[in-house]
Amino acid sequence: QVQLVESGGGLVQPGGSLRLSCAASVSIFSLSSMGWYRQAPGKERELVATIGNSNTNYADSVKGRFTISRDNALNTVYLQMNNLKPEDTAVYYCNARRIYPPVNVWGEGTQVTVSS
């Protein structure tokens, strides 16, 4: 059973930075990919960034500002968020996926609020 625990959210001023962490209960090397998604009030959940064993993918809205990375030894994935904007305000969710045996697990989410 894969479990994910997010941390690192909070309140930050526009232009500021935050780093989110997602700790997995299993070896992330065994997973096909991990990623960060976000959901703002009244909006659908959307992809922010994903990372596989050798590739990364970003939403256009965060390219150049956010960086996703992984530490296989710590079974942890990070999302470094720089130059934050008010429109980045949302609950950020960590996701883990594997094709076989199939896995599609979500963390409980961490709130990120960008406001002056």
C-alpha positions in Angstrom: 0.0 0.0 0.0 1.6 3.3 -1.2 1.1 6.2 1.1 2.1 9.8 0.4 2.7 12.6 2.9 3.0 16.2 1.7 4.6 19.1 3.6 5.9 22.6 3.0 2.8 24.6 2.1 2.1 27.9 3.6 1.5 31.6 3.1 4.0 33.6 1.0 4.0 37.0 -0.7 4.0 37.4 -4.4 7.5 36.8 -5.8 8.4 34.5 -2.9 9.4 30.9 -2.9 8.3 27.7 -1.3 9.5 24.1 -1.4 7.0 21.3 -1.2 8.0 17.7 -0.2 6.2 14.4 -0.8 7.5 11.4 1.1 6.4 8.0 -0.1 6.1 4.8 2.0 7.7 2.7 -0.8 10.7 3.0 -3.0 9.9 5.7 -5.6 12.3 4.0 -7.9 9.6 1.3 -8.3 7.0 3.8 -9.4 6.4 4.8 -13.0 6.1 8.5 -12.1 5.3 10.9 -9.4 3.8 14.3 -9.7 2.3 17.4 -8.3 -1.2 18.6 -9.1 -3.2 21.6 -7.7 -6.8 22.6 -7.2 -7.9 26.1 -6.7 -11.4 27.0 -5.3 -14.1 26.4 -7.9 -11.6 24.9 -10.4 -10.7 21.4 -11.5 -7.6 19.7 -10.4 -4.7 20.4 -12.8 -1.3 19.0 -13.5 1.6 21.1 -12.3 4.6 18.8 -12.9 5.6 15.1 -13.2 8.8 13.3 -12.9 9.7 9.8 -14.1 13.0 8.0 -13.8 14.5 10.1 -16.6 12.1 12.8 -17.6 10.1 15.7 -16.3 7.0 17.5 -17.5 5.6 20.9 -16.6 2.4 22.8 -17.1 3.0 25.9 -19.3 1.9 28.1 -16.5 4.8 27.1 -14.2 7.6 26.5 -16.7 10.7 28.5 -15.7 9.4 29.1 -12.2 8.8 25.6 -10.7 11.3 22.7 -10.6 10.4 19.1 -9.7 13.1 16.8 -8.4 13.4 13.5 -6.6 15.7 11.9 -4.0 15.5 8.1 -4.4 17.4 7.5 -1.3 14.8 9.4 0.8 11.8 8.2 -1.3 10.9 11.9 -1.6 9.8 14.2 -4.4 10.2 17.9 -4.2 8.6 20.9 -5.9 10.6 24.1 -5.7 8.3 27.0 -6.5 9.9 30.4 -7.2 8.5 33.7 -8.3 5.1 32.7 -6.9 2.0 34.5 -8.1 -1.5 34.9 -6.6 -2.8 32.6 -9.3 -0.6 29.8 -7.9 -2.8 29.7 -4.8 -4.3 26.2 -4.5 -4.2 23.0 -2.6 -1.3 21.0 -4.0 -1.5 17.3 -4.2 1.2 14.7 -4.6 0.5 11.7 -6.9 2.2 8.4 -7.4 1.6 6.1 -10.4 2.7 2.7 -11.5 1.6 0.7 -14.5 2.0 -2.8 -13.0 1.0 -3.7 -10.4 -1.3 -0.7 -10.9 -0.9 2.3 -8.5 -2.6 5.6 -8.6 -2.4 7.2 -5.1 -2.9 10.7 -3.9 -1.7 12.5 -0.8 -4.0 14.6 1.4 -2.8 17.9 0.0 -1.1 21.0 1.3 -2.4 24.5 1.0 -0.3 27.1 -0.8 -1.5 30.7 -0.5 0.2 33.6 -2.4 -1.0 36.9 -1.1 0.4 40.3 0.1 
